[in-house]
């Protein structure tokens, strides 16, 4: 398992559109992918789970990837989040 902390820096946080982008990217990997914010753990492959975490602009999340492509998955998802999930940052 690999993990890394990352700041969600797009303006509105993880509302429906960026949550969908995150899930779409996560679905490209075989690894189990989740993230933790405060006491909440969310499945990064589930839009409902991601939305339920209520991630806002400036929040720090910790991504966890476990599986055969975990390193590649973590690098890609950190990049997608750091570049704003398709929105202005």
C-alpha positions as CSV (number, residue, x, y, z in Angstrom):
1,X,0.0,0.0,0.0
2,X,1.2,3.5,-0.8
3,X,-0.3,6.8,0.3
4,X,0.2,10.5,0.0
5,X,-1.4,13.7,1.4
6,X,-2.6,16.2,-1.1
7,X,-4.4,19.6,-0.9
8,X,-7.7,19.9,-2.9
9,X,-7.1,23.3,-4.5
10,X,-9.9,23.7,-7.1
11,X,-12.2,26.5,-6.1
12,X,-15.4,24.6,-5.1
13,X,-13.9,21.3,-3.8
14,X,-15.2,17.9,-4.7
15,X,-18.7,18.7,-5.9
16,X,-20.3,16.5,-8.6
17,X,-18.2,17.3,-11.7
18,X,-14.7,17.0,-10.1
19,X,-15.9,14.0,-8.0
20,X,-16.8,12.3,-11.3
21,X,-13.5,13.1,-12.8
22,X,-11.7,11.7,-9.8
23,X,-13.8,8.5,-9.9
24,X,-13.3,8.1,-13.7
25,X,-9.5,8.3,-13.2
26,X,-9.6,5.9,-10.3
27,X,-11.6,3.4,-12.3
28,X,-8.6,3.1,-14.7
29,X,-6.7,1.2,-12.1
30,X,-7.0,-2.3,-10.6
31,X,-5.8,-1.1,-7.2
32,X,-8.2,-0.4,-4.4
33,X,-8.2,3.4,-4.1
34,X,-9.6,5.4,-1.2
35,X,-8.9,8.6,0.6
36,X,-9.3,9.9,4.2
37,X,-10.3,13.3,5.4
38,X,-10.7,13.8,9.1
39,X,-12.5,10.7,10.4
40,X,-14.1,9.9,7.0
41,X,-12.8,7.3,4.6
42,X,-14.2,7.4,1.0
43,X,-13.9,5.0,-1.9
44,X,-12.4,7.0,-4.7
45,X,-14.2,4.8,-7.3
46,X,-17.6,5.7,-6.0
47,X,-19.1,9.2,-6.8
48,X,-21.6,8.8,-3.9
49,X,-18.7,8.0,-1.5
50,X,-16.6,10.9,-2.7
51,X,-19.5,13.4,-2.4
52,X,-20.3,12.1,1.0
53,X,-16.8,13.1,2.3
54,X,-17.8,16.7,1.7
55,X,-14.3,17.8,0.6
56,X,-13.9,21.6,0.3
57,X,-11.4,23.9,-1.2
58,X,-8.1,23.8,0.8
59,X,-8.9,20.5,2.5
60,X,-6.0,18.0,2.9
61,X,-6.9,14.4,2.0
62,X,-4.7,11.4,2.2
63,X,-4.9,9.0,-0.8
64,X,-4.4,5.3,-0.3
65,X,-3.7,2.9,-3.2
66,X,-3.3,-0.8,-2.8
67,X,-2.8,-3.3,-5.6
68,X,-0.7,-4.2,-8.5
69,X,-0.7,-0.7,-10.1
70,X,-0.7,1.3,-6.8
71,X,2.3,3.5,-7.6
72,X,1.0,4.5,-11.0
73,X,-2.5,5.1,-9.6
74,X,-1.2,7.3,-6.8
75,X,1.0,9.4,-9.1
76,X,-1.9,10.0,-11.5
77,X,-4.5,10.8,-8.9
78,X,-2.2,13.2,-7.1
79,X,-1.5,14.9,-10.4
80,X,-5.2,15.1,-11.3
81,X,-6.1,16.6,-7.9
82,X,-3.2,19.1,-7.8
83,X,-4.1,20.4,-11.3
84,X,-7.7,21.2,-10.2
85,X,-9.8,18.2,-11.4
86,X,-10.7,19.9,-14.6
87,X,-11.6,23.2,-12.9
88,X,-9.9,26.5,-12.1
89,X,-7.6,26.4,-9.1
